Amino acid sequence: MNRFILFIIFVCSFVIGYSQRTTKVSAIYTYYAPETMSIEEAKRVALDRAKIQAIADEFGTVVSQSTTTVISNKNGESDTQFFALGGSDVKGEWIETIGNPEYQLQFENHYLVVTCSVKGKARETTSAKIEFTAKTLRNGTELRFEDVNLRDGDDLYLYFQSPINGYLAVYLLDELAQTVYCILPYKAQTFSAYPVEANKEYVMFSRKEADKSERSMVDEYTLSCENEKEFNTLFILFSPSNIGKRNGFDDSIEDKPDNISFKEFKSWLSKTLSKDNKIQFQKINISVLK
């Protein structure tokens, strides 16, 4: 009987591990950038799409389609139109980049053409994702202020809403310094991830929008830019169960959030996502102009 139970446990563990397997992937993607886009921005887009291509090649995509009916009335005559909206999502998540992406740049017919080659590790997703909403806001706490293009001196806020209870952690990569800051939970809070309630709308980094009990703990952020244009990246982690502690983060600087080098952060993030398949992960790229 005991042997039978052990066999069942082994089989279940194998099935679970396989269905959430992590594997090495690679892809080459060529991006034709518009004239208004800088080289650095074009390289970022090419890299993101190369990652998506690598995941799709390994795990495939899920295709969805919905139909919307619009009925209008003009001069007493009704008109009915049907709109079919299609799309696809890759069946995996990028975990870690191996080595440095390689780029080839050339110009064709007034277009900047960026070819990106990337290798990394990706995790297959076999269950439905939690469709949370995360948006960066510029100089305002309402959704109409959504923006990813900010300027020196702008205030940064984050809108967040989830359909379920869970835990949220937010990290900001300063690409110039190659340093990652933990900006949520707030520096004065001792827990490893910020608890959120289902369907509740949150505006992070705003004392005005925070609950009275935690207003004194809220960190507010004003972005700065030393060069003509700089890039930052928000890493947003959400899970229905608590997210592990941020081992290795330096909290010795009083006026700055806990921080870690980008290299160490990538290693920590890779291990965290590999161990906990419940964590949902999203990146938001932000540009800052002087």
C-alpha positions in Angstrom: 0.0 0.0 0.0 2.8 2.4 0.9 4.6 1.6 -2.3 1.5 2.4 -4.3 1.0 5.7 -2.6 4.6 6.7 -3.2 4.2 5.7 -6.9 1.1 7.9 -7.2 2.9 10.8 -5.6 5.8 10.4 -8.0 3.6 10.3 -11.0 1.6 13.4 -9.9 4.9 15.3 -9.3 6.2 14.3 -12.7 3.0 15.4 -14.5 2.9 18.7 -12.7 6.5 19.4 -13.3 6.2 18.5 -17.0 3.1 20.6 -17.6 4.9 23.6 -16.2 8.3 22.9 -17.8 11.0 25.4 -18.2 13.2 25.1 -21.2 15.9 27.0 -23.2 14.6 28.9 -26.2 16.0 31.1 -28.9 14.8 33.2 -31.9 15.8 35.8 -34.4 13.4 38.7 -35.2 13.7 41.5 -37.7 11.9 44.7 -36.9 11.3 47.6 -39.3 11.2 50.7 -37.2 9.4 53.9 -38.2 11.5 57.0 -38.9 10.4 58.7 -35.7 11.8 55.9 -33.5 15.3 56.1 -32.0 17.8 53.2 -32.3 17.6 52.3 -28.6 13.8 52.2 -28.8 13.9 50.1 -31.9 16.3 47.6 -30.3 14.0 47.3 -27.3 11.0 46.5 -29.5 13.0 44.0 -31.5 14.2 42.3 -28.4 10.7 42.0 -26.9 9.3 40.6 -30.1 12.2 38.2 -30.4 11.4 36.8 -27.0 7.7 36.4 -27.9 8.8 34.7 -31.1 11.0 32.3 -29.2 8.2 31.4 -26.7 5.7 30.9 -29.6 8.1 28.6 -31.5 8.5 26.4 -28.4 5.1 26.4 -26.8 2.7 27.7 -29.5 -0.1 30.3 -29.3 -3.7 30.5 -28.3 -5.9 32.2 -30.9 -9.1 34.0 -29.9 -11.8 35.8 -31.7 -14.8 37.9 -30.7 -17.5 39.5 -32.7 -19.1 42.9 -31.9 -22.3 44.2 -33.3 -22.8 48.0 -33.7 -26.3 49.3 -34.6 -26.6 53.0 -35.6 -29.5 55.1 -36.7 -29.1 58.0 -39.2 -31.9 59.9 -40.8 -34.4 57.3 -39.7 -32.5 54.4 -41.3 -30.8 51.8 -39.2 -27.4 50.3 -40.1 -25.9 47.2 -38.6 -22.1 46.5 -38.7 -20.2 43.5 -37.5 -16.6 43.7 -36.3 -14.5 40.6 -35.8 -11.6 41.1 -33.3 -8.9 38.5 -33.5 -5.7 38.0 -31.5 -3.2 35.5 -30.1 -1.3 35.0 -26.9 1.8 32.9 -26.5 1.5 29.9 -24.2 4.5 30.7 -22.1 6.5 33.3 -20.1 10.0 34.6 -20.5 12.1 33.7 -17.4 15.7 34.6 -18.1 18.0 35.9 -20.9 21.1 33.9 -21.4 24.1 36.0 -22.4 23.6 39.3 -24.3 21.2 39.7 -27.2 22.9 40.4 -30.5 21.8 43.1 -32.9 22.3 43.9 -36.6 21.4 47.4 -37.8 20.9 48.6 -41.4 18.8 51.1 -43.4 16.5 50.0 -46.2 14.3 52.5 -48.1 14.6 55.1 -45.3 13.6 52.5 -42.6 15.8 51.4 -39.7 15.9 47.6 -39.8 16.9 45.9 -36.5 17.6 42.2 -36.4 17.7 40.8 -32.9 19.0 37.3 -31.9 18.2 36.2 -28.3 18.6 33.1 -26.2 17.0 32.4 -22.8 14.8 30.3 -20.6 11.0 30.3 -20.8 8.2 28.7 -18.8 5.2 27.0 -20.4 1.8 28.2 -19.1 -0.9 25.5 -19.1 -3.5 27.3 -17.0 -5.5 30.5 -17.6 -3.7 33.7 -16.7 -5.0 36.1 -14.1 -6.0 39.1 -16.1 -4.9 41.9 -13.8 -4.6 45.5 -15.0 -1.5 47.6 -14.5 -1.0 51.0 -16.1 1.5 53.8 -15.5 0.1 57.2 -14.9 1.8 60.6 -15.5 1.2 63.6 -13.2 -2.3 62.4 -12.3 -4.1 59.6 -10.5 -6.9 59.0 -13.0 -6.8 56.5 -15.9 -6.9 59.4 -18.4 -3.4 60.2 -17.3 -2.1 56.8 -18.6 1.3 57.3 -20.3 4.7 55.5 -20.7 6.5 58.6 -22.1 7.4 60.9 -19.2 9.6 63.9 -18.8 12.1 65.1 -16.2 10.2 66.2 -13.1 7.0 64.2 -13.8 5.3 62.3 -11.0 4.9 58.5 -11.6 1.8 56.6 -10.3 0.7 53.0 -11.0 -2.9 51.9 -11.4 -3.6 48.3 -10.5 -6.7 46.1 -10.3 -7.0 42.3 -10.0 -10.1 40.0 -10.3 -8.9 38.0 -7.2 -7.2 38.6 -3.9 -3.5 38.4 -4.0 -0.1 39.9 -3.5 1.7 42.5 -5.6 5.4 43.4 -5.9 6.8 46.2 -8.2 10.4 46.8 -9.2 11.9 49.7 -11.1 15.0 49.2 -13.3 17.2 52.3 -13.8 18.8 51.2 -17.0 21.5 53.9 -16.9 22.7 52.7 -13.4 21.8 49.1 -14.1 20.2 49.0 -10.7 16.8 47.6 -9.7 14.7 49.2 -6.9 11.9 47.6 -5.0 9.3 50.4 -5.0 6.3 48.2 -3.7 5.9 47.3 -0.9 6.9 50.7 0.3 10.2 51.1 2.1 8.5 51.4 5.6 6.5 48.2 5.1 8.0 45.0 6.4 6.2 42.4 4.3 7.6 41.0 1.1 4.6 41.7 -1.1 1.7 44.2 -1.0 -1.7 42.5 -0.3 -4.5 43.6 -2.7 -8.2 42.9 -2.6 -10.2 41.5 -5.6 -11.8 44.2 -7.9 -10.5 47.1 -5.8 -8.8 49.9 -7.8 -5.4 51.0 -6.5 -3.3 54.0 -7.3 0.2 53.3 -6.0 2.7 55.9 -5.0 0.0 58.5 -4.1 -0.6 59.5 -0.5 -3.8 61.1 -1.5 -5.2 57.9 -3.0 -3.9 55.6 -0.2 -6.0 54.4 2.8 -5.6 56.6 5.8 -3.9 53.8 7.8 -0.9 53.7 5.4 -0.6 57.2 4.0 2.5 57.9 6.1 4.2 54.9 4.6 3.6 55.7 0.9 6.6 56.6 -1.2 6.0 59.1 -3.9 8.2 59.2 -7.0 9.3 62.1 -9.3 11.4 60.9 -12.2 14.6 62.6 -13.3 16.7 62.4 -16.4 20.4 63.2 -16.8 20.7 62.6 -20.5 18.5 63.7 -23.4 16.5 60.5 -23.1 16.6 57.6 -20.7 14.7 54.3 -20.2 13.3 52.6 -17.1 11.4 49.4 -16.8 8.7 48.4 -14.3 8.6 44.7 -13.4 5.2 43.8 -11.9 4.8 40.5 -10.1 1.3 39.3 -8.9 0.3 36.1 -7.2 -2.7 34.7 -5.4 -0.2 33.5 -2.7 2.5 35.5 -1.0 5.7 36.2 -3.0 9.0 35.2 -1.4 11.4 37.6 0.3 13.8 39.7 -1.6 17.1 38.2 -0.5 20.1 40.3 -1.4 18.4 43.7 -1.6 20.3 46.5 0.0 18.3 48.7 2.3 21.1 50.7 3.8 20.3 54.0 2.0 17.6 55.8 3.9 16.2 58.0 1.2 16.1 55.2 -1.5 14.1 52.0 -1.8 15.8 48.6 -1.3 18.0 48.0 -4.3 20.0 45.3 -6.1 22.2 45.1 -9.3 20.3 44.2 -12.4 22.4 41.1 -12.8 21.5 39.9 -9.4 17.9 40.8 -9.9 17.7 38.8 -13.1 19.1 35.8 -11.2 16.6 36.2 -8.3 13.6 36.7 -10.7 14.5 33.6 -12.7 14.7 31.5 -9.6 11.5 33.0 -8.2 9.4 32.4 -11.4 10.8 28.9 -11.8 9.9 27.9 -8.3 6.4 29.5 -8.2 4.2 28.9 -11.3 1.4 31.0 -9.7 3.3 34.2 -10.1 2.1 36.4 -13.0 4.7 38.7 -14.5 4.4 41.9 -16.6 6.9 44.5 -17.8 6.1 48.1 -18.7 8.8 50.1 -20.5 9.0 53.8 -19.7 10.9 56.5 -21.4 12.0 59.7 -19.7 12.9 62.9 -21.7 15.0 65.7 -20.3 
